[in-house]
Amino acid sequence: MESKNQTIFTEVFLLGFTMNMKINVGLFFLFLTIYIVTTVGNSLLILMVIINPKLHKPMYFFLCILSILDLCYSTTALPRLLADLFSTERTISLMACSLQIYVILLVEGLECQLLVVMAYDRYIAICKPLHYPILMRWGNCYRLVALVFIISFMLCTVPSIVTPYTICYHQIIISCVSCWHSQN
């Protein structure tokens, strides 16, 4: 078995943004505006669904969960991006990078699965309106959301946690085969 010289990395360098402060200030305000609009819009939607009793229906319940997921997704990525625009080091620890990747994978998987459930809800409402109150009871809605969380965790997060990733040349590579191909 061949031994390799392996360096243990504790942090990952974030590349892609310029060091020009004028551009970084512009990007900061652009991304901050997007983050504020996203946060306020999703928070208002959640608040309206909770406050208004006329919106206590499965469709709005699923929209509320989708807004919560969008808030999680935005909050996972954008605050770090905003901080790094003014940072000179632009590094992230390997643990923080891994955690951010796993959370983004989970939330994106949840969003995709939840959109399927929302499509099923609309299908039942349109194609079987007389069966809708029976098929989309609140207990079934809660079970569907729980199933979405379980399936997304099993499909998106578990494989990425089980599959070890290696870092080649300060880039995250998911499998060792990719690392080997990049060297040849």
LINGIGI-V734776 format. One record per pair of residues at least 24 apart in sequence whose ideal C-beta (glycine too) atoms are under 8 Angstrom apart, sorted by the first residue. I is the first residue (numbers start at 1). GAP is how many residues later the second one is. D is the distance in Angstrom with one decimal. If there is no record, write none. Layout:
BEGIN
I&GAP&D, I&GAP&D
END
This chain:
BEGIN
9&85&6.2, 9&158&4.9, 9&161&7.2, 10&83&6.5, 10&84&5.8, 11&80&4.4, 11&81&6.4, 11&82&5.2, 11&83&6.2, 12&79&6.7, 12&80&5.4, 12&81&7.8, 12&82&6.2, 12&85&5.0, 12&155&7.2, 12&158&6.8, 12&160&6.7, 13&77&6.5, 13&78&5.6, 13&157&5.3, 14&70&5.8, 14&76&4.4, 14&77&6.7, 14&78&6.1, 15&75&7.7, 17&67&7.2, 17&68&6.5, 17&73&7.4, 19&69&7.9, 24&61&4.6, 24&62&6.5, 27&58&5.8, 28&54&6.1, 28&57&4.7, 28&58&7.0, 31&47&6.1, 31&50&6.0, 31&51&5.9, 31&54&7.6, 32&50&6.1, 34&44&7.5, 35&39&6.1, 35&43&4.6, 35&44&7.7, 35&47&7.2, 38&32&6.7, 38&33&7.6, 38&36&4.9, 39&32&6.5, 39&35&6.6, 39&36&7.8, 42&25&4.1, 42&26&7.5, 42&28&5.2, 42&29&4.9, 42&32&7.9, 43&24&7.9, 43&28&7.3, 58&63&5.5, 58&78&4.7, 58&80&7.6, 58&83&4.9, 59&59&7.4, 59&62&5.9, 59&63&7.3, 59&66&7.3, 61&80&5.8, 62&52&6.5, 62&55&6.3, 62&56&4.8, 62&59&6.2, 62&79&7.4, 62&83&7.7, 63&55&7.7, 65&49&6.1, 65&80&6.0, 66&45&6.8, 66&48&5.7, 66&49&7.7, 66&52&7.3, 69&38&5.5, 69&41&5.4, 69&42&5.2, 69&45&6.8, 70&41&7.6, 72&31&7.3, 72&35&5.1, 73&31&6.8, 73&34&4.6, 73&35&7.0, 73&38&7.4, 76&24&5.9, 76&27&4.9, 76&28&5.7, 76&31&6.8, 77&27&6.7, 94&73&7.7, 97&75&7.2, 101&59&7.2, 101&71&7.8, 102&55&5.6, 102&58&6.3, 102&59&6.7, 105&51&4.6, 105&52&5.8, 105&55&5.7, 106&46&6.2, 106&47&6.4, 106&50&5.6, 106&51&4.8, 108&48&7.2, 109&43&3.8, 109&44&7.8, 109&46&6.0, 109&47&3.3, 109&48&7.4, 110&38&6.2, 110&39&6.6, 110&42&4.5, 112&40&7.8, 113&35&4.3, 113&38&5.9, 113&39&5.1, 114&31&7.5, 114&34&5.4, 117&27&5.0, 117&28&7.4, 117&31&5.9, 120&24&7.9
END
